[in-house]
Amino acid sequence: MRRYEIMFIVDPSLPEEEIDQINGQVQTLVRDAGGEVESLEKIGRKKLAYEVGRRTDGFYVLFRVAANGAIVREVERRFRVMDPVMRYLTVRIDPEEKRLAKLSLARQKKGAAGGAARTVGPDTFAEPAGDEA
């Protein structure tokens, strides 16, 4: 299964209970389809970058899930038909984690090789031997 971050913005005028109900629907959908909800973060009310449907604020929610593409497509389909959901965005985070792990490994190798490297002293930059005019 691949890992995704699903962020969506809900109408801020909704009561907290309805936002929790939407979160519960998403969690149930992912789990029933065989996926796993790794984390749920209610970021809270924030100002939008631009006006969406005459609203300038939104309630942000972030899910981190391990799922396959069919599950993600179904979650997005449900977001499209939910009136309180103003916007949503799904990002696959597997490639980013793989890139960060590769960078970390390269830094570890470089650090291990750096310990065996010679130290720089005053005689390191001595004049080269030979006749230079």
The first five atom37 places (N, CA, C, CB, O) and aatype in JSON, in Angstrom:
{
  "aatype": [12, 1, 1, 18, 6, 9, 12, 13, 9, 19, 3, 14, 15, 10, 14, 6, 6, 6, 9, 3, 5, 9, 2, 7, 5, 19, 5, 16, 10, 19, 1, 3, 0, 7, 7, 6, 19, 6, 15, 10, 6, 11, 9, 7, 1, 11, 11, 10, 0, 18, 6, 19, 7, 1, 1, 16, 3, 7, 13, 18, 19, 10, 13, 1, 19, 0, 0, 2, 7, 0, 9, 19, 1, 6, 19, 6, 1, 1, 13, 1, 19, 12, 3, 14, 19, 12, 1, 18, 10, 16, 19, 1, 9, 3, 14, 6, 6, 11, 1, 10, 0, 11, 10, 15, 10, 0, 1, 5, 11, 11, 7, 0, 0, 7, 7, 0, 0, 1, 16, 19, 7, 14, 3, 16, 13, 0, 6, 14, 0, 7, 3, 6, 0],
  "atom_mask": [
    [1, 1, 1, 1, 1],
    [1, 1, 1, 1, 1],
    [1, 1, 1, 1, 1],
    [1, 1, 1, 1, 1],
    [1, 1, 1, 1, 1],
    [1, 1, 1, 1, 1],
    [1, 1, 1, 1, 1],
    [1, 1, 1, 1, 1],
    [1, 1, 1, 1, 1],
    [1, 1, 1, 1, 1],
    [1, 1, 1, 1, 1],
    [1, 1, 1, 1, 1],
    [1, 1, 1, 1, 1],
    [1, 1, 1, 1, 1],
    [1, 1, 1, 1, 1],
    [1, 1, 1, 1, 1],
    [1, 1, 1, 1, 1],
    [1, 1, 1, 1, 1],
    [1, 1, 1, 1, 1],
    [1, 1, 1, 1, 1],
    [1, 1, 1, 1, 1],
    [1, 1, 1, 1, 1],
    [1, 1, 1, 1, 1],
    [1, 1, 1, 0, 1],
    [1, 1, 1, 1, 1],
    [1, 1, 1, 1, 1],
    [1, 1, 1, 1, 1],
    [1, 1, 1, 1, 1],
    [1, 1, 1, 1, 1],
    [1, 1, 1, 1, 1],
    [1, 1, 1, 1, 1],
    [1, 1, 1, 1, 1],
    [1, 1, 1, 1, 1],
    [1, 1, 1, 0, 1],
    [1, 1, 1, 0, 1],
    [1, 1, 1, 1, 1],
    [1, 1, 1, 1, 1],
    [1, 1, 1, 1, 1],
    [1, 1, 1, 1, 1],
    [1, 1, 1, 1, 1],
    [1, 1, 1, 1, 1],
    [1, 1, 1, 1, 1],
    [1, 1, 1, 1, 1],
    [1, 1, 1, 0, 1],
    [1, 1, 1, 1, 1],
    [1, 1, 1, 1, 1],
    [1, 1, 1, 1, 1],
    [1, 1, 1, 1, 1],
    [1, 1, 1, 1, 1],
    [1, 1, 1, 1, 1],
    [1, 1, 1, 1, 1],
    [1, 1, 1, 1, 1],
    [1, 1, 1, 0, 1],
    [1, 1, 1, 1, 1],
    [1, 1, 1, 1, 1],
    [1, 1, 1, 1, 1],
    [1, 1, 1, 1, 1],
    [1, 1, 1, 0, 1],
    [1, 1, 1, 1, 1],
    [1, 1, 1, 1, 1],
    [1, 1, 1, 1, 1],
    [1, 1, 1, 1, 1],
    [1, 1, 1, 1, 1],
    [1, 1, 1, 1, 1],
    [1, 1, 1, 1, 1],
    [1, 1, 1, 1, 1],
    [1, 1, 1, 1, 1],
    [1, 1, 1, 1, 1],
    [1, 1, 1, 0, 1],
    [1, 1, 1, 1, 1],
    [1, 1, 1, 1, 1],
    [1, 1, 1, 1, 1],
    [1, 1, 1, 1, 1],
    [1, 1, 1, 1, 1],
    [1, 1, 1, 1, 1],
    [1, 1, 1, 1, 1],
    [1, 1, 1, 1, 1],
    [1, 1, 1, 1, 1],
    [1, 1, 1, 1, 1],
    [1, 1, 1, 1, 1],
    [1, 1, 1, 1, 1],
    [1, 1, 1, 1, 1],
    [1, 1, 1, 1, 1],
    [1, 1, 1, 1, 1],
    [1, 1, 1, 1, 1],
    [1, 1, 1, 1, 1],
    [1, 1, 1, 1, 1],
    [1, 1, 1, 1, 1],
    [1, 1, 1, 1, 1],
    [1, 1, 1, 1, 1],
    [1, 1, 1, 1, 1],
    [1, 1, 1, 1, 1],
    [1, 1, 1, 1, 1],
    [1, 1, 1, 1, 1],
    [1, 1, 1, 1, 1],
    [1, 1, 1, 1, 1],
    [1, 1, 1, 1, 1],
    [1, 1, 1, 1, 1],
    [1, 1, 1, 1, 1],
    [1, 1, 1, 1, 1],
    [1, 1, 1, 1, 1],
    [1, 1, 1, 1, 1],
    [1, 1, 1, 1, 1],
    [1, 1, 1, 1, 1],
    [1, 1, 1, 1, 1],
    [1, 1, 1, 1, 1],
    [1, 1, 1, 1, 1],
    [1, 1, 1, 1, 1],
    [1, 1, 1, 1, 1],
    [1, 1, 1, 1, 1],
    [1, 1, 1, 0, 1],
    [1, 1, 1, 1, 1],
    [1, 1, 1, 1, 1],
    [1, 1, 1, 0, 1],
    [1, 1, 1, 0, 1],
    [1, 1, 1, 1, 1],
    [1, 1, 1, 1, 1],
    [1, 1, 1, 1, 1],
    [1, 1, 1, 1, 1],
    [1, 1, 1, 1, 1],
    [1, 1, 1, 0, 1],
    [1, 1, 1, 1, 1],
    [1, 1, 1, 1, 1],
    [1, 1, 1, 1, 1],
    [1, 1, 1, 1, 1],
    [1, 1, 1, 1, 1],
    [1, 1, 1, 1, 1],
    [1, 1, 1, 1, 1],
    [1, 1, 1, 1, 1],
    [1, 1, 1, 0, 1],
    [1, 1, 1, 1, 1],
    [1, 1, 1, 1, 1],
    [1, 1, 1, 1, 1]
  ],
  "atom_positions": [
    [[0.83, -1.18, 0.0], [0.0, 0.0, 0.0], [0.88, 1.25, 0.0], [-0.95, 0.0, 1.21], [1.98, 1.26, 0.55]],
    [[0.36, 2.25, -0.62], [1.07, 3.52, -0.69], [0.58, 4.45, 0.4], [0.9, 4.16, -2.08], [-0.52, 4.29, 0.94]],
    [[1.41, 5.44, 0.7], [1.05, 6.4, 1.75], [0.65, 7.71, 1.12], [2.22, 6.61, 2.75], [1.28, 8.18, 0.17]],
    [[-0.41, 8.31, 1.66], [-0.94, 9.56, 1.15], [-1.21, 10.52, 2.28], [-2.22, 9.31, 0.35], [-1.43, 10.12, 3.43]],
    [[-1.19, 11.8, 1.95], [-1.7, 12.85, 2.83], [-2.93, 13.41, 2.14], [-0.62, 13.97, 3.12], [-2.87, 13.83, 0.99]],
    [[-4.03, 13.43, 2.86], [-5.27, 13.98, 2.34], [-5.63, 15.17, 3.21], [-6.42, 12.9, 2.32], [-5.92, 15.03, 4.4]],
    [[-5.61, 16.34, 2.61], [-5.99, 17.55, 3.34], [-7.26, 18.09, 2.72], [-4.85, 18.63, 3.31], [-7.41, 18.14, 1.5]],
    [[-8.18, 18.48, 3.58], [-9.39, 19.1, 3.07], [-9.78, 20.27, 3.95], [-10.53, 18.08, 2.99], [-9.41, 20.35, 5.12]],
    [[-10.55, 21.18, 3.35], [-11.0, 22.4, 4.04], [-12.52, 22.33, 4.13], [-10.53, 23.7, 3.28], [-13.21, 22.12, 3.14]],
    [[-13.01, 22.51, 5.35], [-14.44, 22.42, 5.62], [-14.96, 23.83, 5.94], [-14.73, 21.44, 6.79], [-14.22, 24.68, 6.44]],
    [[-16.22, 24.05, 5.65], [-16.89, 25.31, 5.98], [-16.72, 25.58, 7.47], [-18.4, 25.26, 5.59], [-17.11, 24.75, 8.29]],
    [[-16.15, 26.73, 7.84], [-15.87, 27.0, 9.25], [-17.11, 27.28, 10.09], [-14.96, 28.16, 9.35], [-17.03, 27.29, 11.32]],
    [[-18.26, 27.5, 9.45], [-19.47, 27.76, 10.22], [-20.09, 26.47, 10.76], [-20.48, 28.5, 9.36], [-21.04, 26.53, 11.55]],
    [[-19.57, 25.31, 10.35], [-20.1, 24.04, 10.86], [-19.73, 23.86, 12.33], [-19.57, 22.86, 10.02], [-18.64, 24.26, 12.75]],
    [[-20.62, 23.25, 13.09], [-20.26, 22.93, 14.47], [-19.19, 21.83, 14.51], [-21.51, 22.49, 15.27], [-19.06, 21.05, 13.57]],
    [[-18.45, 21.78, 15.59], [-17.36, 20.81, 15.76], [-17.85, 19.37, 15.57], [-16.74, 20.97, 17.15], [-17.12, 18.53, 15.05]],
    [[-19.08, 19.08, 15.99], [-19.62, 17.72, 15.9], [-19.76, 17.27, 14.44], [-20.99, 17.64, 16.59], [-19.49, 16.12, 14.12]],
    [[-20.17, 18.18, 13.57], [-20.31, 17.83, 12.16], [-18.95, 17.61, 11.5], [-21.09, 18.91, 11.41], [-18.82, 16.75, 10.64]],
    [[-17.96, 18.38, 11.9], [-16.6, 18.18, 11.37], [-16.09, 16.83, 11.83], [-15.64, 19.33, 11.84], [-15.47, 16.1, 11.06]],
    [[-16.34, 16.47, 13.1], [-15.94, 15.16, 13.61], [-16.68, 14.04, 12.88], [-16.21, 15.07, 15.12], [-16.12, 12.96, 12.66]],
    [[-17.92, 14.29, 12.5], [-18.7, 13.29, 11.76], [-18.08, 13.05, 10.38], [-20.17, 13.75, 11.63], [-17.99, 11.91, 9.93]],
    [[-17.67, 14.12, 9.7], [-17.01, 13.98, 8.39], [-15.71, 13.21, 8.55], [-16.74, 15.37, 7.75], [-15.41, 12.32, 7.75]],
    [[-14.93, 13.54, 9.6], [-13.69, 12.82, 9.85], [-13.96, 11.34, 10.1], [-12.95, 13.43, 11.06], [-13.24, 10.48, 9.61]],
    [[-15.0, 11.05, 10.86], [-15.37, 9.66, 11.13], [-15.76, 8.92, 9.87], [0.0, 0.0, 0.0], [-15.43, 7.74, 9.71]],
    [[-16.47, 9.59, 8.95], [-16.85, 8.97, 7.69], [-15.62, 8.62, 6.87], [-17.76, 9.9, 6.89], [-15.54, 7.54, 6.28]],
    [[-14.66, 9.52, 6.84], [-13.43, 9.27, 6.07], [-12.66, 8.1, 6.7], [-12.53, 10.54, 6.02], [-12.21, 7.21, 5.99]],
    [[-12.51, 8.12, 8.02], [-11.81, 7.03, 8.71], [-12.48, 5.69, 8.45], [-11.74, 7.3, 10.21], [-11.8, 4.7, 8.15]],
    [[-13.8, 5.63, 8.56], [-14.55, 4.4, 8.34], [-14.38, 3.92, 6.91], [-16.04, 4.6, 8.65], [-14.17, 2.73, 6.67]],
    [[-14.47, 4.83, 5.96], [-14.32, 4.48, 4.55], [-12.95, 3.86, 4.28], [-14.51, 5.72, 3.67], [-12.85, 2.83, 3.62]],
    [[-11.9, 4.48, 4.79], [-10.53, 3.99, 4.56], [-10.35, 2.62, 5.22], [-9.48, 4.99, 5.1], [-9.82, 1.7, 4.59]],
    [[-10.77, 2.48, 6.46], [-10.58, 1.21, 7.18], [-11.41, 0.08, 6.59], [-10.95, 1.39, 8.66], [-10.91, -1.04, 6.45]],
    [[-12.66, 0.35, 6.22], [-13.52, -0.69, 5.65], [-13.01, -1.18, 4.31], [-14.93, -0.17, 5.51], [-13.24, -2.33, 3.94]],
    [[-12.33, -0.32, 3.58], [-11.81, -0.7, 2.26], [-10.44, -1.38, 2.36], [-11.7, 0.54, 1.37], [-9.88, -1.78, 1.34]],
    [[-9.91, -1.52, 3.57], [-8.63, -2.21, 3.73], [-7.44, -1.3, 3.91], [0.0, 0.0, 0.0], [-6.3, -1.77, 3.94]],
    [[-7.67, -0.02, 4.02], [-6.58, 0.92, 4.24], [-6.34, 1.13, 5.73], [0.0, 0.0, 0.0], [-7.01, 0.53, 6.58]],
    [[-5.39, 2.0, 6.03], [-5.05, 2.28, 7.42], [-4.9, 3.79, 7.61], [-3.75, 1.54, 7.84], [-4.18, 4.45, 6.86]],
    [[-5.57, 4.32, 8.6], [-5.43, 5.74, 8.93], [-4.28, 5.85, 9.92], [-6.76, 6.35, 9.53], [-4.38, 5.39, 11.06]],
    [[-3.18, 6.47, 9.49], [-2.0, 6.58, 10.35], [-2.14, 7.73, 11.33], [-0.75, 6.77, 9.51], [-1.73, 7.62, 12.48]],
    [[-2.72, 8.84, 10.87], [-2.91, 9.96, 11.78], [-4.01, 10.87, 11.25], [-1.6, 10.75, 11.97], [-4.3, 10.92, 10.05]],
    [[-4.6, 11.59, 12.17], [-5.62, 12.59, 11.87], [-5.24, 13.84, 12.64], [-7.07, 12.09, 12.24], [-5.06, 13.8, 13.85]],
    [[-5.11, 14.94, 11.92], [-4.72, 16.19, 12.56], [-5.73, 17.27, 12.19], [-3.27, 16.6, 12.15], [-5.85, 17.66, 11.03]],
    [[-6.43, 17.74, 13.19], [-7.35, 18.86, 12.96], [-6.53, 20.13, 13.16], [-8.6, 18.81, 13.94], [-6.26, 20.54, 14.29]],
    [[-6.15, 20.74, 12.07], [-5.29, 21.92, 12.12], [-6.06, 23.12, 12.65], [-4.72, 22.23, 10.73], [-5.51, 23.94, 13.39]],
    [[-7.33, 23.21, 12.29], [-8.15, 24.28, 12.82], [-8.51, 25.33, 11.8], [0.0, 0.0, 0.0], [-8.28, 25.18, 10.6]],
    [[-9.08, 26.4, 12.31], [-9.57, 27.48, 11.45], [-8.41, 28.37, 11.02], [-10.64, 28.32, 12.19], [-7.62, 28.84, 11.84]],
    [[-8.32, 28.6, 9.71], [-7.26, 29.43, 9.15], [-7.84, 30.29, 8.04], [-6.08, 28.57, 8.62], [-8.88, 29.98, 7.46]],
    [[-7.15, 31.36, 7.76], [-7.54, 32.25, 6.67], [-7.14, 31.59, 5.35], [-6.88, 33.68, 6.83], [-6.05, 31.04, 5.23]],
    [[-8.04, 31.66, 4.37], [-7.77, 31.08, 3.06], [-6.88, 32.02, 2.24], [-9.08, 30.8, 2.32], [-6.88, 33.23, 2.46]],
    [[-6.15, 31.46, 1.32], [-5.29, 32.26, 0.45], [-6.12, 33.11, -0.5], [-4.33, 31.36, -0.34], [-5.7, 34.21, -0.88]],
    [[-7.28, 32.62, -0.88], [-8.19, 33.37, -1.73], [-9.61, 32.99, -1.35], [-7.91, 33.08, -3.24], [-9.84, 31.97, -0.71]],
    [[-10.54, 33.81, -1.74], [-11.94, 33.61, -1.38], [-12.51, 32.4, -2.12], [-12.77, 34.87, -1.7], [-12.32, 32.24, -3.32]],
    [[-13.2, 31.54, -1.36], [-13.83, 30.36, -1.94], [-15.31, 30.42, -1.6], [-13.18, 29.04, -1.41], [-15.69, 30.26, -0.44]],
    [[-16.14, 30.64, -2.59], [-17.58, 30.7, -2.35], [-17.96, 31.76, -1.33], [0.0, 0.0, 0.0], [-18.8, 31.51, -0.46]],
    [[-17.36, 32.91, -1.42], [-17.59, 34.05, -0.51], [-17.14, 33.78, 0.92], [-19.06, 34.42, -0.51], [-17.57, 34.47, 1.85]],
    [[-16.31, 32.8, 1.1], [-15.75, 32.51, 2.43], [-14.26, 32.86, 2.41], [-15.98, 31.01, 2.83], [-13.56, 32.61, 1.43]],
    [[-13.81, 33.45, 3.5], [-12.4, 33.81, 3.59], [-11.66, 32.95, 4.61], [-12.25, 35.28, 3.95], [-10.44, 33.02, 4.7]],
    [[-12.39, 32.14, 5.4], [-11.79, 31.24, 6.39], [-12.21, 29.81, 6.08], [-12.21, 31.63, 7.83], [-13.19, 29.57, 5.37]],
    [[-11.46, 28.88, 6.61], [-11.79, 27.47, 6.47], [-11.22, 26.67, 7.62], [0.0, 0.0, 0.0], [-10.26, 27.11, 8.26]],
    [[-11.81, 25.5, 7.88], [-11.32, 24.61, 8.92], [-10.52, 23.5, 8.22], [-12.5, 24.01, 9.78], [-11.08, 22.73, 7.43]],
    [[-9.24, 23.44, 8.51], [-8.33, 22.5, 7.83], [-8.23, 21.19, 8.61], [-6.94, 23.13, 7.66], [-8.14, 21.18, 9.83]],
    [[-8.24, 20.06, 7.85], [-8.07, 18.73, 8.43], [-7.07, 17.98, 7.57], [-9.45, 17.96, 8.52], [-7.14, 18.03, 6.34]],
    [[-6.13, 17.27, 8.21], [-5.1, 16.51, 7.51], [-5.15, 15.06, 7.94], [-3.71, 17.11, 7.77], [-5.06, 14.75, 9.13]],
    [[-5.29, 14.16, 6.98], [-5.22, 12.72, 7.21], [-3.94, 12.19, 6.6], [-6.47, 11.99, 6.62], [-3.55, 12.62, 5.51]],
    [[-3.28, 11.28, 7.28], [-2.18, 10.5, 6.69], [-2.66, 9.06, 6.65], [-0.81, 10.66, 7.52], [-2.97, 8.47, 7.69]],
    [[-2.73, 8.5, 5.45], [-3.29, 7.16, 5.29], [-2.35, 6.28, 4.48], [-4.66, 7.23, 4.63], [-1.57, 6.75, 3.66]],
    [[-2.46, 4.99, 4.73], [-1.82, 3.98, 3.89], [-2.97, 3.28, 3.17], [-0.93, 2.95, 4.73], [-3.8, 2.63, 3.81]],
    [[-3.02, 3.42, 1.85], [-4.15, 2.91, 1.09], [-3.73, 2.68, -0.35], [-5.34, 3.89, 1.16], [-2.63, 3.05, -0.77]],
    [[-4.63, 2.06, -1.11], [-4.37, 1.92, -2.53], [-5.13, 3.01, -3.28], [-4.78, 0.51, -3.03], [-5.89, 3.77, -2.68]],
    [[-4.93, 3.08, -4.57], [-5.52, 4.16, -5.37], [-7.04, 4.14, -5.38], [0.0, 0.0, 0.0], [-7.65, 5.21, -5.45]],
    [[-7.65, 2.97, -5.33], [-9.11, 2.88, -5.37], [-9.73, 3.53, -4.12], [-9.56, 1.41, -5.47], [-10.77, 4.18, -4.21]],
    [[-9.09, 3.35, -2.99], [-9.59, 3.95, -1.75], [-9.51, 5.46, -1.84], [-8.8, 3.43, -0.53], [-10.45, 6.17, -1.47]],
    [[-8.4, 5.96, -2.32], [-8.21, 7.41, -2.43], [-9.22, 8.01, -3.4], [-6.77, 7.74, -2.88], [-9.77, 9.07, -3.15]],
    [[-9.45, 7.33, -4.52], [-10.44, 7.82, -5.49], [-11.83, 7.88, -4.86], [-10.47, 6.92, -6.74], [-12.58, 8.82, -5.12]],
    [[-12.18, 6.9, -4.05], [-13.49, 6.89, -3.39], [-13.6, 8.02, -2.37], [-13.73, 5.54, -2.71], [-14.65, 8.67, -2.27]],
    [[-12.54, 8.27, -1.61], [-12.55, 9.39, -0.66], [-12.74, 10.7, -1.4], [-11.23, 9.42, 0.18], [-13.54, 11.54, -0.98]],
    [[-12.02, 10.89, -2.5], [-12.15, 12.11, -3.28], [-13.55, 12.24, -3.89], [-11.1, 12.15, -4.38], [-14.08, 13.35, -3.96]],
    [[-14.13, 11.13, -4.32], [-15.49, 11.17, -4.87], [-16.48, 11.63, -3.8], [-15.89, 9.78, -5.43], [-17.38, 12.42, -4.08]],
    [[-16.3, 11.13, -2.59], [-17.19, 11.52, -1.5], [-17.0, 13.01, -1.15], [-16.93, 10.64, -0.25], [-17.97, 13.7, -0.84]],
    [[-15.77, 13.49, -1.2], [-15.54, 14.91, -0.93], [-16.27, 15.79, -1.95], [-14.02, 15.22, -0.95], [-16.79, 16.84, -1.59]],
    [[-16.29, 15.36, -3.21], [-16.94, 16.14, -4.25], [-18.44, 16.3, -4.0], [-16.71, 15.49, -5.61], [-19.02, 17.33, -4.37]],
    [[-19.07, 15.3, -3.38], [-20.52, 15.38, -3.17], [-20.89, 15.95, -1.8], [-21.14, 14.0, -3.33], [-22.06, 16.21, -1.53]],
    [[-19.9, 16.16, -0.92], [-20.17, 16.75, 0.39], [-20.17, 18.27, 0.26], [-19.12, 16.28, 1.44], [-19.15, 18.86, -0.11]],
    [[-21.28, 18.88, 0.56], [-21.37, 20.34, 0.46], [-20.45, 21.07, 1.43], [-22.79, 20.77, 0.71], [-19.89, 22.1, 1.05]],
    [[-20.26, 20.6, 2.68], [-19.4, 21.35, 3.61], [-17.93, 21.36, 3.22], [-19.53, 20.79, 4.98], [-17.18, 22.23, 3.67]],
    [[-17.49, 20.4, 2.39], [-16.07, 20.33, 2.0], [-15.86, 21.32, 0.87], [-15.66, 18.87, 1.57], [-16.39, 21.16, -0.23]],
    [[-15.05, 22.34, 1.15], [-14.82, 23.41, 0.18], [-13.73, 23.04, -0.82], [-14.43, 24.69, 0.9], [-13.89, 23.28, -2.02]],
    [[-12.64, 22.47, -0.35], [-11.51, 22.06, -1.19], [-10.86, 20.84, -0.57], [-10.47, 23.22, -1.35], [-10.99, 20.59, 0.63]],
    [[-10.17, 20.07, -1.41], [-9.39, 18.94, -0.91], [-8.17, 18.74, -1.8], [-10.25, 17.64, -0.86], [-8.15, 19.16, -2.96]],
    [[-7.17, 18.09, -1.24], [-5.95, 17.8, -1.98], [-5.36, 16.51, -1.45], [-4.93, 18.98, -1.88], [-5.23, 16.33, -0.24]],
    [[-5.0, 15.62, -2.35], [-4.37, 14.35, -1.98], [-2.98, 14.32, -2.57], [-5.22, 13.13, -2.46], [-2.8, 14.6, -3.76]],
    [[-1.99, 13.98, -1.74], [-0.6, 13.94, -2.19], [-0.01, 12.6, -1.77], [0.23, 15.13, -1.59], [-0.12, 12.19, -0.62]],
    [[0.62, 11.94, -2.71], [1.32, 10.7, -2.39], [2.67, 11.06, -1.78], [1.5, 9.8, -3.66], [3.42, 11.84, -2.35]],
    [[2.97, 10.49, -0.61], [4.2, 10.88, 0.09], [5.28, 9.81, 0.04], [3.89, 11.21, 1.52], [6.36, 10.01, 0.6]],
    [[5.03, 8.67, -0.61], [6.05, 7.62, -0.74], [7.33, 8.12, -1.4], [5.5, 6.47, -1.52], [8.41, 7.9, -0.85]],
    [[7.26, 8.77, -2.56], [8.5, 9.2, -3.22], [9.31, 10.16, -2.36], [8.18, 9.85, -4.55], [10.54, 10.1, -2.35]],
    [[8.64, 11.04, -1.64], [9.35, 12.0, -0.8], [10.07, 11.28, 0.34], [8.36, 13.04, -0.23], [11.22, 11.62, 0.65]],
    [[9.42, 10.3, 0.94], [10.06, 9.55, 2.02], [11.26, 8.76, 1.49], [9.06, 8.59, 2.68], [12.29, 8.66, 2.16]],
    [[11.11, 8.21, 0.29], [12.21, 7.45, -0.31], [13.4, 8.37, -0.58], [11.74, 6.77, -1.62], [14.55, 7.99, -0.35]],
    [[13.12, 9.59, -1.07], [14.18, 10.55, -1.36], [14.88, 10.97, -0.07], [13.61, 11.79, -2.07], [16.11, 11.07, -0.03]],
    [[14.11, 11.21, 1.0], [14.71, 11.61, 2.27], [15.55, 10.49, 2.87], [13.61, 12.03, 3.26], [16.6, 10.75, 3.46]],
    [[15.1, 9.24, 2.73], [15.86, 8.11, 3.24], [17.19, 7.98, 2.47], [15.04, 6.81, 3.13], [18.22, 7.67, 3.06]],
    [[17.14, 8.22, 1.16], [18.35, 8.16, 0.34], [19.33, 9.25, 0.75], [17.99, 8.29, -1.15], [20.53, 9.0, 0.84]],
    [[18.83, 10.46, 0.98], [19.7, 11.55, 1.42], [20.31, 11.26, 2.79], [18.91, 12.87, 1.47], [21.49, 11.53, 3.01]],
    [[19.53, 10.71, 3.69], [20.01, 10.37, 5.02], [21.12, 9.33, 4.94], [18.87, 9.86, 5.9], [22.13, 9.44, 5.63]],
    [[20.93, 8.32, 4.1], [21.94, 7.28, 3.94], [23.23, 7.87, 3.36], [21.41, 6.15, 3.03], [24.33, 7.51, 3.79]],
    [[23.1, 8.75, 2.39], [24.28, 9.38, 1.79], [25.02, 10.23, 2.82], [23.87, 10.26, 0.58], [26.25, 10.23, 2.84]],
    [[24.29, 10.93, 3.68], [24.94, 11.72, 4.72], [25.66, 10.84, 5.74], [23.91, 12.59, 5.44], [26.74, 11.19, 6.22]],
    [[25.05, 9.7, 6.06], [25.69, 8.77, 6.99], [26.99, 8.23, 6.4], [24.75, 7.62, 7.35], [28.0, 8.14, 7.09]],
    [[26.95, 7.86, 5.12], [28.15, 7.35, 4.47], [29.23, 8.42, 4.41], [27.83, 6.85, 3.06], [30.41, 8.14, 4.65]],
    [[28.83, 9.65, 4.09], [29.78, 10.75, 4.0], [30.38, 11.04, 5.38], [29.1, 12.01, 3.44], [31.57, 11.33, 5.48]],
    [[29.57, 10.96, 6.43], [30.05, 11.18, 7.79], [31.02, 10.11, 8.22], [0.0, 0.0, 0.0], [32.01, 10.4, 8.89]],
    [[30.76, 8.86, 7.84], [31.66, 7.76, 8.2], [32.98, 7.89, 7.44], [31.01, 6.4, 7.89], [34.04, 7.62, 8.01]],
    [[32.93, 8.3, 6.19], [34.15, 8.47, 5.4], [34.91, 9.71, 5.86], [33.82, 8.57, 3.9], [36.14, 9.75, 5.76]],
    [[34.2, 10.7, 6.34], [34.84, 11.94, 6.78], [35.7, 11.73, 8.02], [0.0, 0.0, 0.0], [36.67, 12.46, 8.22]],
    [[35.38, 10.75, 8.84], [36.16, 10.46, 10.04], [37.52, 9.9, 9.69], [0.0, 0.0, 0.0], [38.49, 10.09, 10.43]],
    [[37.61, 9.2, 8.56], [38.88, 8.61, 8.14], [39.7, 9.57, 7.29], [38.63, 7.33, 7.38], [40.86, 9.29, 6.99]],
    [[39.12, 10.68, 6.91], [39.84, 11.65, 6.07], [40.96, 12.31, 6.87], [38.87, 12.72, 5.51], [40.89, 12.43, 8.09]],
    [[41.99, 12.73, 6.14], [43.1, 13.36, 6.85], [42.72, 14.75, 7.3], [44.35, 13.42, 5.97], [41.86, 15.4, 6.71]],
    [[43.35, 15.18, 8.32], [43.06, 16.5, 8.85], [43.87, 17.55, 8.11], [43.35, 16.56, 10.36], [44.95, 17.26, 7.58]],
    [[43.36, 18.74, 8.08], [44.03, 19.85, 7.41], [44.89, 20.57, 8.43], [43.0, 20.82, 6.74], [44.4, 21.05, 9.46]],
    [[46.17, 20.63, 8.13], [47.11, 21.31, 9.01], [47.84, 22.39, 8.26], [0.0, 0.0, 0.0], [47.58, 22.6, 7.08]],
    [[48.77, 23.08, 8.93], [49.5, 24.16, 8.27], [50.38, 23.66, 7.13], [50.34, 24.9, 9.27], [50.61, 24.4, 6.17]],
    [[50.88, 22.42, 7.22], [51.76, 21.92, 6.16], [50.99, 21.35, 4.97], [52.68, 20.87, 6.71], [51.6, 20.97, 3.98]],
    [[49.7, 21.29, 5.05], [48.89, 20.75, 3.96], [48.98, 21.62, 2.72], [47.43, 20.61, 4.4], [48.97, 21.1, 1.61]],
    [[49.08, 22.91, 2.9], [49.1, 23.82, 1.78], [50.51, 24.35, 1.52], [48.14, 24.96, 2.03], [50.66, 25.52, 1.16]],
    [[51.51, 23.53, 1.69], [52.91, 23.94, 1.46], [53.12, 24.14, -0.03], [53.92, 22.87, 2.03], [52.36, 23.64, -0.86]],
    [[54.17, 24.87, -0.35], [54.51, 25.15, -1.74], [54.84, 23.84, -2.45], [55.69, 26.13, -1.84], [55.51, 22.98, -1.87]],
    [[54.38, 23.67, -3.66], [54.67, 22.44, -4.41], [56.15, 22.35, -4.75], [53.83, 22.38, -5.68], [56.84, 23.35, -4.96]],
    [[56.61, 21.11, -4.81], [58.02, 20.89, -5.17], [58.16, 21.07, -6.66], [58.5, 19.48, -4.72], [57.21, 20.82, -7.41]],
    [[59.31, 21.48, -7.11], [59.53, 21.67, -8.53], [59.94, 23.1, -8.81], [0.0, 0.0, 0.0], [59.87, 23.95, -7.93]],
    [[60.35, 23.35, -10.03], [60.79, 24.71, -10.3], [59.67, 25.49, -10.98], [62.07, 24.72, -11.17], [59.31, 25.23, -12.12]],
    [[59.16, 26.41, -10.26], [58.15, 27.31, -10.78], [58.78, 28.69, -10.81], [56.83, 27.28, -9.93], [59.4, 29.11, -9.84]],
    [[58.61, 29.37, -11.89], [59.24, 30.68, -12.01], [58.27, 31.78, -11.97], [60.02, 30.77, -13.23], [58.66, 32.95, -12.06]]
  ]
}
